[in-house]
Amino acid sequence: MISNVSDILEYFGVAIDFHEYSRDFIKVFRADPTTNQVKTFELHSEGEAFEQQLIRLFPGEADKLKKALRLFAGDVPRDLMVLKYGPISSTS
């Protein structure tokens, strides 16, 4: 599991002004070590738009993507947070 980069930078005393984007998105890098090529995907980070964009990029994996995204929409994120940070209060 990878911590939030801000937490790591803060731990080492690094202060960086991050660029703020007008809409939420995540950037994914896919590196192919055999060709030294890197492909960048800019994906929406919000629910339905994220799912639809992934399916457009990888139509052959649509069923698997839908299954995985449904799994992570359930209790898995909460369980991962508990593993990473400890019990979550019922007020959060």
C-alpha positions in Angstrom: 0.0 0.0 0.0 1.3 3.4 -0.9 0.8 6.4 1.4 -0.4 9.7 0.3 2.7 11.5 -1.2 1.9 14.6 0.8 2.4 12.6 4.0 5.8 11.2 2.8 7.0 14.6 1.7 5.9 16.2 5.0 7.7 13.5 6.9 11.0 14.4 5.1 10.4 18.2 5.5 9.8 18.8 1.8 7.4 21.6 1.0 6.1 21.7 -2.6 3.3 23.8 -4.0 1.2 21.3 -6.0 -0.7 22.4 -9.1 -4.4 22.5 -8.5 -6.5 21.4 -11.5 -9.9 22.7 -12.3 -11.5 19.2 -12.3 -10.6 16.0 -10.5 -8.5 13.5 -12.3 -5.8 11.0 -11.7 -2.8 10.3 -13.9 -1.7 6.8 -14.5 1.6 5.8 -16.1 2.0 2.5 -17.9 5.7 1.7 -18.5 6.9 -1.0 -20.8 10.5 -1.9 -19.8 11.1 -3.9 -23.0 10.5 -0.8 -25.2 11.3 2.0 -22.7 7.9 3.5 -23.6 5.6 5.2 -21.2 2.0 5.8 -21.9 0.1 8.3 -19.7 -3.6 8.1 -19.0 -5.5 11.0 -17.5 -8.7 9.6 -15.9 -11.6 11.2 -14.1 -11.5 10.4 -10.4 -15.2 10.6 -9.9 -17.4 7.5 -10.0 -19.4 7.0 -13.1 -17.2 9.2 -15.3 -14.1 7.2 -14.2 -15.8 3.9 -15.0 -17.0 5.0 -18.4 -13.6 6.3 -19.4 -11.9 3.1 -18.3 -14.3 1.1 -20.4 -13.8 3.3 -23.4 -10.0 2.8 -23.1 -10.2 -0.9 -22.5 -13.4 -2.2 -24.0 -12.2 -5.8 -24.0 -12.0 -5.7 -20.2 -15.4 -4.0 -19.6 -16.9 -6.9 -17.6 -13.9 -7.3 -15.4 -13.6 -3.6 -14.8 -17.2 -3.3 -13.8 -16.8 -6.2 -11.4 -13.6 -4.7 -9.8 -15.2 -1.3 -9.5 -18.3 -2.7 -7.8 -16.1 -4.5 -5.3 -14.2 -1.4 -4.5 -17.4 0.6 -4.2 -18.3 -1.6 -1.2 -16.6 -2.1 2.1 -13.1 -2.7 0.7 -12.0 1.0 0.8 -13.1 1.3 4.4 -11.3 -2.0 5.3 -8.1 -0.7 3.6 -8.3 2.5 5.6 -8.6 0.5 8.8 -5.6 -1.5 7.9 -3.6 1.6 7.1 -4.7 4.0 9.8 -6.5 2.0 12.5 -10.1 1.9 13.5 -12.4 4.6 11.8 -14.8 6.3 14.2 -18.5 5.9 13.4 -18.8 9.7 13.0 -16.5 9.7 9.9 
